Amino acid sequence: MTNVSFDDDGVDATYEGTDFRMDRELIEEATEKSYRDVTDHEVLKLIDDSLDLSGEPRRIGDILD
């Protein structure tokens, strides 16, 4: 199971029992987008490209507002 928690500076994630942090700059560089315009689905795909995602993607900016 993959869990993510967003804040203004990046994402705290748990993936296969391992906790780690993805900084805002890393996410922006990987997606070539402004942090607030990246979706939760894009972040999850950065963690594991084979994840089966459901539901509508949400922009980080909308999650944080």
N, C-alpha and C positions, 0 to 999 in steps of 0.2 A: 504494500500500500504506500502511496506517495501523498504526503501532506505538505502544504505550503501555507505560509503566513506572510503577508505583505506589509511593509512599512515604507516610509519615504526614502529610506536609504538602501533598500534591497529586499531580499526574500530569505526567510528562514525555511528550510526544507528538511523533511525526513523522507529518505528513500531506502527501502529494504533495510530498515533498522538503523541507518546511519544519518545523523543530524549534521547539517552543514549550512553555510551561509553563502548566498549569491549576491554580491554587491551590485548596486544600481549600475555602475560603470560597466561591469561585465555583461549584464543583460542588454544594455544599450549597444555595446560593441557586437554582441552575438546576433542581435536582431536588426541592427542598423536602424533603430527607431528610438524616439524619445521614450524614456522609462514609463511615463504615464500613458503612452499610446500602445504599449505592449499588452497583450492579453494574457490572462491566466493560462490559457491553452498553450500559447507560445512558450511560456516559462516551463510548463510541464513537459513539453516536447524537447526543450533544452536538457532537461533532466534525463528523460528516456524517450527516444523517438518512437518507440514501439508501443507506448501507452495508448490504450483505447479510451478516447475522451468522449464524454456525452454532455449534453446540455449546450447552451449558448456560451460562447467565449465572452468574458468580461474584461474590459480595459482596466488596467491597474489604477488609472486615474479615477474611474468610477468606483472601484473597490475602496479606495482611500478616502473618497469624499463622504 
